[in-house]
Amino acid sequence: MKQQLNDNMPSQQEDVLEEFRMEWREEMKEKRKKNNSQSSASTKDKPSEHPPQQKISREEESVADLIERTEALTTNDEEKKTEPVTAMDHYVIAVDNERQGKLGKALDSYRRAFKLDPNIDFVYKKHYQTGILPKIPAVQKATEEFKHIVPIGNEYTAPSATRKDPLQDLIEYFLSEESGSLEYIPTLDYKPVAIAKLPSEIMLNIVRILALHSVSTIPHFALVCKKFFLYSRDPSVWQHACVRVFREPTMTLEQSRQYQTEFVRQYDGHWLRMFIDRPRIRYDGVYISTCHYIRHGISEASWNQPIHFVTYYRYIRFFPDGTILKHVTTTEPAHVVRLLQPGYNKKQCFHGKFMLNDDSHITIVMKDSTLPRETFYLMLNMKTTHRGRHNKLVWEEYYSNSEGIEGRGDHQYDLKLLKPYFFSPVRSYKVHYPNEMDNNLPFKLDDDHDDLLII
């Protein structure tokens, strides 16, 4: 009997020990859960304060805690990719900022690039010739993001207006019988060409509208087929465009038609050549002048005085009815150009009228709604750069006149502090040219200046 009791004792003790182990494990699991919940709640409520250190043994540290700690130490690879790393990255950003007139950011990127590689300018020149330049003629995908480019280099001198059309021989060949038929040829034989049903008069009318509102798409239209090419070279298309584009604000369409018919003789009767070579105001975008000045800052220490390099912009938008909108602000063009619509009136906004003195000189009379007694006069001259025709406005004179204020005459502004305007197209702008029934004269510059304000 005693021997049986002695035999059962080890098994009972093992059962008791196993129950004790199970209870101990359950208690440790609950304890770990409470500690994890308390630490997470404290970090959410007080992110700036460090949680109290807890004495946890190495055996009690769970795998979940190790995973959380390792995830907290990882970095975001996407943010790393967007930041410039190499000297070439900094140099490309510097060139892009310089073209947009952001000289402060450009200088900072140039310093970083030359610090990493003293010969980065030669490396970039080689990279530009082999990697960037061959891709420039390619058609780039249009994006909604606005980007203002400041042309760098000397002004461009246009060739003679009486030169021969380089495509005249090709036009004569297409019109001859040797080139074959001008009928539309379908890409697939079993599919008809629906546009072939439209008569030539309607097609020419479509091309006229295209030349006025989206002239940059004409070359792509002309490359479709021989018939589209001949449509794009039709004189009636460019006569229709010249009558409206070169129309002065004080002219009706009939007066403009008579005047342009006389003027085209200077270009041997070639309407397309006159449209390209003759200086004209662009209504499908905005002229932007990027200006800079240095402002001294304030510091508590006398030995360290900061200097601020401030960049601000002058915007001018012309409208076909003879009105203009001028705005001065430090906001970058990407955030401003879409707002420059008729009726826009903010601080440092000027509304007025413009007049063409001749083919290239523009006179502007404008007012600021916050300065009702002061009238501003601005004279600009149109120039051409290698980036585009007639895309630069150079300052010739800028002064203001105070009305009804004794002792204040004309105030001349220093033109050395003013930078020229450069044109940038804006796809969101809708240009409204006058129709055939509009015979009203928009304005005259010698009218009373009170009607300059657009409220």
Disulfide bonds with the S-S distance in Angstrom:
none
